Amino acid sequence: QVQLVESGGGLVQAVGALRLSCAASGRTVSRYTMGWFRQAPGKEREFVASISWSLDTTTYEDSVKGRFTISRDNAKNSVFLQMNSLKPEDTAVYYCGASTMTYASRPVNFGSWGQGTQVTVST
């Protein structure tokens, strides 16, 4: 399985921006569908965005559509999540996941996970 490490989280004011990174090792991300999930205190882990390895097709949760952008850099073996126009509701621990499926958006279909990075959006 691929090992994943997230970074780039932090504290930001509302309508600000952050860019999260997910560095992979052990396997190349080009052979995985990559996804970003988030989990707020007392809440279920929620799908945010994914990018397929086959055609780089992207999928987004409706609440982040138009604000977040997922991308991958195979040369760096990394996946990124650009988050713009951040809202307090975006506050959560963000996790990077890897799936062997062509398309995946459910946590159960992602076999590898990073440790998470905290994103806090203040008013």
ZAMARGU-4260 file (C-alpha; in steps of 0.2 Angstrom, whole numbers, plus 5000, padded with zeros to 4 digits):
<rodrens>
0) 5000/5000/5000 | 5005/5018/4997 | 5010/5029/5012 | 5003/5046/5013 | 5008/5062/5022
5) 4997/5078/5022 | 5003/5095/5025 | 4998/5113/5023 | 4984/5115/5035 | 4983/5130/5047
10) 4973/5144/5054 | 4966/5156/5041 | 4953/5170/5041 | 4936/5168/5032 | 4937/5170/5013
15) 4956/5167/5014 | 4965/5152/5005 | 4975/5137/5009 | 4984/5124/4999 | 4985/5106/5006
20) 4998/5094/5000 | 4998/5075/5000 | 5015/5067/4998 | 5015/5048/4993 | 5029/5035/4995
25) 5030/5017/4992 | 5019/5018/4976 | 5016/5031/4963 | 5000/5041/4964 | 4998/5039/4945
30) 4991/5022/4948 | 4978/5027/4961 | 4963/5037/4962 | 4966/5051/4975 | 4954/5059/4987
35) 4952/5072/5000 | 4941/5070/5015 | 4937/5080/5030 | 4931/5076/5048 | 4924/5089/5060
40) 4923/5085/5079 | 4908/5074/5082 | 4905/5072/5063 | 4907/5058/5050 | 4921/5058/5038
45) 4915/5068/5023 | 4920/5067/5005 | 4928/5083/4998 | 4936/5079/4981 | 4944/5066/4971
50) 4954/5064/4955 | 4955/5048/4945 | 4971/5041/4939 | 4964/5036/4922 | 4959/5052/4915
55) 4962/5064/4929 | 4943/5066/4930 | 4939/5077/4946 | 4924/5076/4957 | 4918/5088/4971
60) 4906/5088/4985 | 4893/5101/4981 | 4898/5112/4996 | 4915/5115/4989 | 4912/5116/4971
65) 4919/5132/4963 | 4930/5135/4978 | 4941/5120/4980 | 4952/5112/4966 | 4961/5095/4967
70) 4976/5092/4956 | 4990/5079/4955 | 5009/5081/4951 | 5015/5063/4946 | 5033/5070/4944
75) 5032/5075/4963 | 5021/5060/4967 | 5009/5072/4976 | 4991/5077/4976 | 4985/5095/4981
80) 4970/5103/4986 | 4968/5122/4983 | 4955/5129/4995 | 4949/5147/4991 | 4935/5157/4998
85) 4936/5147/5014 | 4922/5147/5026 | 4921/5143/5045 | 4911/5128/5040 | 4926/5121/5031
90) 4935/5119/5048 | 4940/5101/5050 | 4954/5088/5049 | 4958/5085/5031 | 4964/5068/5026
95) 4971/5062/5010 | 4966/5044/5003 | 4972/5032/4989 | 4960/5020/4980 | 4964/5006/4968
100) 4947/5009/4960 | 4945/5019/4944 | 4932/5030/4953 | 4929/5031/4971 | 4921/5044/4984
105) 4917/5033/4999 | 4929/5031/5013 | 4927/5012/5013 | 4934/5012/4995 | 4951/5021/5000
110) 4963/5008/5007 | 4977/5020/5012 | 4976/5036/5022 | 4987/5050/5029 | 4987/5056/5047
115) 4977/5072/5043 | 4981/5090/5044 | 4970/5103/5053 | 4962/5117/5044 | 4954/5131/5055
120) 4944/5145/5047 | 4940/5160/5059 | 4928/5174/5057
</rodrens>
